[in-house]
Amino acid sequence: MTAEKLYSILKFLDELDKKLGLQTSLEAVRDALINLVSSPAHPPHQSALATALDSLSAAATRLGEAITPSQATVIKELGGRRVFRPPHRGQSKRSRTDERDDAFGTERFCPEAR
Protein backbone atom coordinates (compact mmCIF):
# COMPACT_ATOMS: atom_id res chain seq x y z
CA MET A 1 0.00 0.00 0.00
CA THR A 2 1.33 3.39 -0.94
CA ALA A 3 1.49 6.33 1.41
CA GLU A 4 -0.89 8.19 -0.90
CA LYS A 5 -3.48 5.42 -0.69
CA LEU A 6 -3.14 5.28 3.09
CA TYR A 7 -3.53 9.04 3.38
CA SER A 8 -6.53 8.99 1.05
CA ILE A 9 -8.48 6.38 3.04
CA LEU A 10 -7.63 7.95 6.40
CA LYS A 11 -8.74 11.34 5.12
CA PHE A 12 -11.96 9.78 3.80
CA LEU A 13 -12.69 8.14 7.17
CA ASP A 14 -11.96 11.36 9.05
CA GLU A 15 -14.26 13.36 6.78
CA LEU A 16 -16.94 10.69 7.04
CA ASP A 17 -16.72 10.78 10.83
CA LYS A 18 -17.14 14.56 10.78
CA LYS A 19 -20.05 14.36 8.33
CA LEU A 20 -21.90 11.64 10.25
CA GLY A 21 -21.09 12.95 13.71
CA LEU A 22 -20.03 9.57 15.03
CA GLN A 23 -17.71 10.97 17.66
CA THR A 24 -20.34 13.50 18.75
CA SER A 25 -22.95 10.73 18.98
CA LEU A 26 -20.63 8.56 21.07
CA GLU A 27 -19.92 11.47 23.41
CA ALA A 28 -23.67 12.14 23.75
CA VAL A 29 -24.24 8.49 24.72
CA ARG A 30 -21.40 8.71 27.25
CA ASP A 31 -22.76 11.91 28.79
CA ALA A 32 -26.31 10.54 28.92
CA LEU A 33 -25.06 7.39 30.66
CA ILE A 34 -23.13 9.44 33.21
CA ASN A 35 -26.25 11.48 33.94
CA LEU A 36 -28.43 8.38 34.11
CA VAL A 37 -26.09 6.66 36.57
CA SER A 38 -26.16 9.70 38.84
CA SER A 39 -30.00 9.96 38.72
CA PRO A 40 -31.49 6.74 37.37
CA ALA A 41 -35.12 7.67 38.05
CA HIS A 42 -34.90 11.08 36.37
CA PRO A 43 -37.01 10.80 33.15
CA PRO A 44 -35.12 13.49 31.18
CA HIS A 45 -31.88 11.50 31.58
CA GLN A 46 -33.63 8.38 30.30
CA SER A 47 -35.00 10.29 27.31
CA ALA A 48 -31.60 11.81 26.59
CA LEU A 49 -30.01 8.36 26.48
CA ALA A 50 -32.71 7.03 24.15
CA THR A 51 -32.25 10.00 21.83
CA ALA A 52 -28.45 9.65 21.87
CA LEU A 53 -28.66 5.93 21.09
CA ASP A 54 -31.07 6.59 18.21
CA SER A 55 -28.68 9.18 16.81
CA LEU A 56 -25.72 6.81 17.07
CA SER A 57 -27.68 4.01 15.42
CA ALA A 58 -28.67 6.27 12.51
CA ALA A 59 -25.06 7.39 12.06
CA ALA A 60 -23.87 3.78 12.08
CA THR A 61 -26.40 2.91 9.39
CA ARG A 62 -25.26 5.82 7.22
CA LEU A 63 -21.66 4.72 7.77
CA GLY A 64 -22.49 1.32 6.32
CA GLU A 65 -24.01 2.95 3.27
CA ALA A 66 -21.08 5.31 2.68
CA ILE A 67 -18.21 2.81 2.35
CA THR A 68 -17.70 1.35 -1.12
CA PRO A 69 -16.35 -2.17 -1.75
CA SER A 70 -12.96 -0.79 -2.85
CA GLN A 71 -12.73 1.35 0.28
CA ALA A 72 -13.69 -1.69 2.35
CA THR A 73 -10.78 -3.61 0.84
CA VAL A 74 -8.35 -0.86 1.82
CA ILE A 75 -9.82 -0.68 5.34
CA LYS A 76 -9.36 -4.44 5.62
CA GLU A 77 -5.71 -4.10 4.55
CA LEU A 78 -5.22 -1.52 7.31
CA GLY A 79 -6.53 -3.91 9.96
CA GLY A 80 -10.01 -2.41 10.03
CA ARG A 81 -11.54 -5.86 10.11
CA ARG A 82 -11.57 -5.54 13.89
CA VAL A 83 -13.68 -2.37 13.68
CA PHE A 84 -15.94 -2.95 10.69
CA ARG A 85 -17.82 -6.01 9.59
CA PRO A 86 -20.56 -6.71 7.03
CA PRO A 87 -24.20 -7.04 7.90
CA HIS A 88 -25.67 -10.45 7.25
CA ARG A 89 -28.78 -10.11 5.14
CA GLY A 90 -31.98 -11.27 6.79
CA GLN A 91 -30.59 -11.20 10.33
CA SER A 92 -31.02 -8.74 13.15
CA LYS A 93 -28.07 -6.97 14.74
CA ARG A 94 -28.31 -9.19 17.80
CA SER A 95 -28.21 -12.47 15.88
CA ARG A 96 -25.27 -11.42 13.75
CA THR A 97 -23.10 -10.32 16.68
CA ASP A 98 -22.19 -13.94 17.26
CA GLU A 99 -21.05 -14.42 13.67
CA ARG A 100 -17.72 -13.24 12.39
CA ASP A 101 -16.76 -11.45 9.23
CA ASP A 102 -15.86 -14.28 6.87
CA ALA A 103 -17.36 -12.30 3.98
CA PHE A 104 -15.56 -9.06 4.81
CA GLY A 105 -15.30 -8.10 1.16
CA THR A 106 -19.02 -7.28 0.82
CA GLU A 107 -20.21 -3.80 -0.03
CA ARG A 108 -21.68 -2.65 3.30
CA PHE A 109 -20.15 -2.28 6.74
CA CYS A 110 -21.26 -1.27 10.20
CA PRO A 111 -19.42 -0.70 13.47
CA GLU A 112 -19.31 -3.50 15.99
CA ALA A 113 -22.64 -3.77 17.70
CA ARG A 114 -20.96 -4.59 20.99
LINDAWO-V760048 format. One record per helix or strand of 2 or more residues. SS is the DSSP state (A for helix, B for strand). FROM is the first residue (numbers start at 1). TO is the last residue. If there is no record, write none. Layout:
ss=[SS & SS]
from=[FROM & FROM]
to=[TO & TO]
//
This chain:
ss=[A & A & A & A & A & B & A & B]
from=[3 & 22 & 43 & 69 & 80 & 84 & 93 & 110]
to=[20 & 38 & 66 & 77 & 82 & 85 & 96 & 111]
//
